[in-house]
């Protein structure tokens, strides 16, 4: 074991990264070595056990905790580890498998003081709190000391307070840094291996940065040069963290510029991040990791500058000259406590522990922690989002600026963030989900899996289902197309994918750490954002699609001065706010998702869309059948699926929908007259904010076309098929098509569309994300692409590709003519679809499909009566 490990250390050292954390098998081998250590290896072996084993409820932590517990209880012995040392090492495991032994040792006269010392600074107690409380009530003085320590917040006060002035060297990246830059999609396979994955950050050449190996390895020499000045490094940018929700982007930044976490191998926290604009999900994820993150004018800061930050005054000066570079304010001064606590999640759990301990001792609330400044009640009505979040908090509504912790009814995770979420759940010592429904998908890696993806597909489903979650299977399709069918009206949720944008209720997508916290605890911290209202009026014109309405939102925002394409001094009225949409009440829920989904590209915190009761009822009836079909097909956890089906039935029995009050207040209002939109609207390369009409871009040669992603539904594939059916040659472009779910694929095959696709040379892909994320299949370098995907950031779909975001209908026309058509050409094709719209735009109503109804009835007769759904 030791030689293999040292070989591994050498391999990693060649890449200038540390070895991987030890796995359970390696820890078992380490335990054997510790019992009979080779000469001169004792100190090294102890360091491995102390610092290279993951904490929490990782399998390796189980082996470590078992060994140390046996020593502490006298059941086993080791010359290198005394009973006292074993207790200390157990205490450094943070929570999980170490807790039961530490609590038990409170009854051991010799070791109780040491166990108490470790428990005083342990936050992840959860139900074990009651075990300590029972011992306290039974007169155990050490348990009483622990409760008193928690009540006084010693876990917090023992941590260092930030200095009044902190000095940093600037690592500045101009323009926009999106999460693809920091965590490139083709490298998604390595995300759980934080040091290795970080090497790919900024691997594509850009202004001011020189990758060590373009396309492979980022600007390591520049990073080291900035670090060499001797100060910690602040990550600074104009626009920071837009795009996907991936926590791996935060991990990459903190790997280079953060601080080691004792007892947590290959992971760092803390650090400083400053941006003129910081995208909300990235901001929250940095906050969770204990970083001091804030928005400030960064124009006077340059790469390599040394700056002084005055965190309690809110100003930044030049270290050499004292020149004032910027003044700033925090969104909430609670962030100063979050930094001290080691992150927002630590602070939330710790505050809760302190409150619980004070209740046990009969003490009143503490004034130890900063409290968010609650906004004054304006007396106005509430928006739809404010009412939904209010309901999740047990009140009528939540005003913008209010700190709250809404109940998470539905949580989603996908396969490129799922392994990180699993690690975070282990760190949180989670053995069962509190959120009512947590679902895991395998949509990003199923088509062309690497060995590491296959391992994830084999191990992650049981991890999720053993905690009461629902796991999909590789080939099932896209997370959102399934998760949307599990939603309840007017409820709140989250997901580890930036496009977790519920068309029913509201969701606040998050990084893996916060998603794990939401799944584990059933709540999520939220500083309630303001809302921007987008109100549609008028009638949709012939040839205009919902995707054109999606793109009309940035186009009209640009016209009103609420959005700019230029990154320097970026204006984005949607950033960090909730996008609320009215005026399209009769859309189906599948159609509505096309609008809510794209709120991610606006950098909005969330989205609501006002829908009719009839649309929602139709959708729920279909989904009840689908959930029970899943039970019959052997999906798990069946109790969770049936519980959700029953809650849908309860809603249908008494349907009620929240509506915004007429006098609700919004930060901005954008009104879009559908009568004015007479031609398609596209988003130009390579920025989803750069919306223009078709006439502005017509004529460009098209090389490749992609019809797929969570922005599509079965109607789009029928529409494209109807246009392709009339084309009797091989297409002049490469057309990729990937339906969102296996059910869509089966229906399209049954209706003969796959025959049409094959005849004209379409490359059909497995249901799933396909080209959209660019982590597996990619378009050719430097090509011009029409795509129905979610976003078109540089290099996302292919290296140097120029990607236009369009409707499926316009994409199909472009595939046929080999260029971006004129508005007149497009309308000629579109008129053919308009004439068949009733046939084309039909959706999957599972309650009306015989095979699904039969499966539902079988499940109700055979399986559901055996389930304990409560």
Buried (B, 14 or more C-beta within 10 A) or exposed (E): BBEEBEEEEEEBEEEEBBBBBBBBEBBBBBBEBBBEBEEEBBEBBBEBBBBBBBBBBBBBBBBBBBBBBBBBBEEBEBEBBEBBBBBBBBBBBBBBBBBEBBBBBBBBEEBBBBBBBBBBBBBBBBEBBEBBBEBBEEEBEBBBBBBBBBBBBBBBEEBEEEEEBBBBBBBBBBBBBBBBBBBBBBBBBBBBBBBBBBBBBBBBEBEEBEBBEEBEBBBBEBBEBBBEBEBBBBBBBBBBBBBBBBBBBBBBBBBBBBBBBEBBBBBBBBBBBBBBBBBBBBBBBBBBBBBBBBBBBBEEBEBBBBBBBBBEEBBBBBBEEEEEBBEBEBBBBBBBBBBBBBBBBBBBBBBBBBBBBBEBEEBEEBEEBBEBEEEEEEEBBBBBBBBBBBBBBEBEBBBBBBBBBBBBBBBBBBBBBBBBBBBBBBBBBBBEBBBBBBBBBBBBBBBEBBEBBEEBBEEBBEBBBBBBBBBBBBBBBBBBBBBBBBBBBBBBBBBBBBBBBBBBBBBBBBBBBBBBBBBBBBBBBBBBBBBBBBBBEEEBBEBBBBBBBBBBBBBBBBEEEBBBEEBEEBBBBBBBBBBBBBBBBEBBBBBBBBBBBBBBBBBBBBBBBBBBEEBBBBBBBBBBBBBBBBBBEEBBBBBBBBBBBEBBEEBEEEEEBBEBBEEBBBBBEBBBBBEEBBBBBBBBBBBBBBBBBBEEBBEBEBBBBBBBBBBBBBBBBBBBBBBBBEBEEEBBBBBBBBBBBBBBBBBBBEBEBBEBBEBBBBBBBBBBBBBBBBBBBBBEEEBBBBBBBBBBBBBBBBBEBBBBBBBBBBBBBBBBBBBBBBBEBBBEBBEBBEEEEEEBBBBBBBBEBEEBBEBBEBBBEEBBEEBEEE
